[in-house]
């Protein structure tokens, strides 16, 4: 699934860590990188707060409930932007 215009990367990465199954970032050539491991590193090193946002990310999510968690986050983020 592709997600676009994530404004708060640190909050999104925390949602990724909340997922119960594996979450992968899929690169253009089809290679999948463990996004949960990267998220843990970026958050623990305080680098996640320095990321200015995520313009586009292609994800492969193991569990349907995790897919719903991430989609609900992005949908809520967009709704909050419209009401602000």
C-alpha positions as a Markdown table, in Angstrom:
| # | Residue | x | y | z |
|---|---|---|---|---|
| 1 | Unk | 0.0 | 0.0 | 0.0 |
| 2 | Unk | 1.2 | 3.5 | -0.8 |
| 3 | Unk | 0.9 | 6.3 | 1.6 |
| 4 | Unk | 1.5 | 10.0 | 0.8 |
| 5 | Unk | 2.2 | 13.3 | 2.6 |
| 6 | Unk | 2.8 | 12.1 | 6.1 |
| 7 | Unk | 3.6 | 15.3 | 7.9 |
| 8 | Unk | 4.7 | 13.9 | 11.3 |
| 9 | Unk | 7.3 | 11.2 | 10.6 |
| 10 | Unk | 8.1 | 10.6 | 14.2 |
| 11 | Unk | 4.4 | 9.9 | 15.1 |
| 12 | Unk | 4.0 | 7.7 | 12.0 |
| 13 | Unk | 7.1 | 5.7 | 13.0 |
| 14 | Unk | 5.6 | 5.2 | 16.5 |
| 15 | Unk | 2.5 | 3.8 | 14.8 |
| 16 | Unk | 4.7 | 1.5 | 12.8 |
| 17 | Unk | 6.3 | 0.2 | 16.1 |
| 18 | Unk | 2.8 | -0.3 | 17.5 |
| 19 | Unk | 2.0 | -2.9 | 14.7 |
| 20 | Unk | 2.0 | -6.5 | 15.9 |
| 21 | Unk | 3.3 | -8.0 | 12.6 |
| 22 | Unk | 6.1 | -7.1 | 10.3 |
| 23 | Unk | 6.0 | -3.9 | 8.3 |
| 24 | Unk | 8.3 | -3.4 | 5.3 |
| 25 | Unk | 9.2 | -0.4 | 3.2 |
| 26 | Unk | 9.2 | -1.6 | -0.4 |
| 27 | Unk | 11.7 | 0.0 | -2.7 |
| 28 | Unk | 11.1 | 0.7 | -6.4 |
| 29 | Unk | 13.1 | -2.4 | -7.4 |
| 30 | Unk | 10.9 | -4.6 | -5.2 |
| 31 | Unk | 13.4 | -5.0 | -2.3 |
| 32 | Unk | 11.7 | -4.9 | 1.1 |
| 33 | Unk | 13.4 | -3.2 | 4.1 |
| 34 | Unk | 12.3 | -3.9 | 7.7 |
| 35 | Unk | 10.6 | -0.6 | 8.6 |
| 36 | Unk | 10.1 | -1.5 | 12.3 |
| 37 | Unk | 13.8 | -1.9 | 12.8 |
| 38 | Unk | 14.5 | 1.4 | 11.1 |
| 39 | Unk | 11.8 | 3.1 | 13.1 |
| 40 | Unk | 13.2 | 1.8 | 16.3 |
| 41 | Unk | 16.7 | 3.1 | 15.4 |
| 42 | Unk | 15.4 | 6.5 | 14.3 |
| 43 | Unk | 13.3 | 7.0 | 17.4 |
| 44 | Unk | 15.9 | 5.8 | 19.9 |
| 45 | Unk | 18.6 | 8.0 | 18.3 |
| 46 | Unk | 16.2 | 11.0 | 18.4 |
| 47 | Unk | 16.6 | 11.3 | 14.6 |
| 48 | Unk | 12.9 | 10.8 | 13.9 |
| 49 | Unk | 12.0 | 14.3 | 15.1 |
| 50 | Unk | 14.4 | 15.7 | 12.5 |
| 51 | Unk | 12.6 | 14.2 | 9.5 |
| 52 | Unk | 10.5 | 16.8 | 7.8 |
| 53 | Unk | 7.8 | 14.4 | 6.7 |
| 54 | Unk | 7.4 | 11.5 | 4.3 |
| 55 | Unk | 6.2 | 12.4 | 0.8 |
| 56 | Unk | 5.6 | 8.9 | -0.3 |
| 57 | Unk | 6.2 | 5.4 | 1.1 |
| 58 | Unk | 5.2 | 2.0 | -0.2 |
| 59 | Unk | 4.5 | -0.5 | 2.5 |
| 60 | Unk | 4.0 | -4.2 | 2.8 |
| 61 | Unk | 2.1 | -5.1 | 6.0 |
| 62 | Unk | 1.8 | -8.6 | 7.4 |
| 63 | Unk | -1.4 | -8.3 | 9.4 |
| 64 | Unk | -4.7 | -6.8 | 8.2 |
| 65 | Unk | -5.1 | -5.1 | 11.6 |
| 66 | Unk | -1.8 | -3.3 | 11.2 |
| 67 | Unk | -2.8 | -2.1 | 7.7 |
| 68 | Unk | -6.0 | -0.7 | 9.3 |
| 69 | Unk | -4.0 | 1.0 | 12.1 |
| 70 | Unk | -1.7 | 2.8 | 9.6 |
| 71 | Unk | -4.5 | 3.7 | 7.2 |
| 72 | Unk | -6.6 | 5.1 | 10.1 |
| 73 | Unk | -3.6 | 7.2 | 11.2 |
| 74 | Unk | -3.1 | 8.7 | 7.8 |
| 75 | Unk | -6.8 | 9.3 | 7.3 |
| 76 | Unk | -7.0 | 11.0 | 10.7 |
| 77 | Unk | -4.0 | 13.1 | 10.0 |
| 78 | Unk | -5.6 | 14.4 | 6.8 |
| 79 | Unk | -8.9 | 15.1 | 8.5 |
| 80 | Unk | -7.1 | 17.0 | 11.3 |
| 81 | Unk | -5.4 | 19.1 | 8.6 |
| 82 | Unk | -8.7 | 20.0 | 7.0 |
| 83 | Unk | -10.3 | 21.1 | 10.3 |
| 84 | Unk | -7.3 | 23.2 | 11.4 |
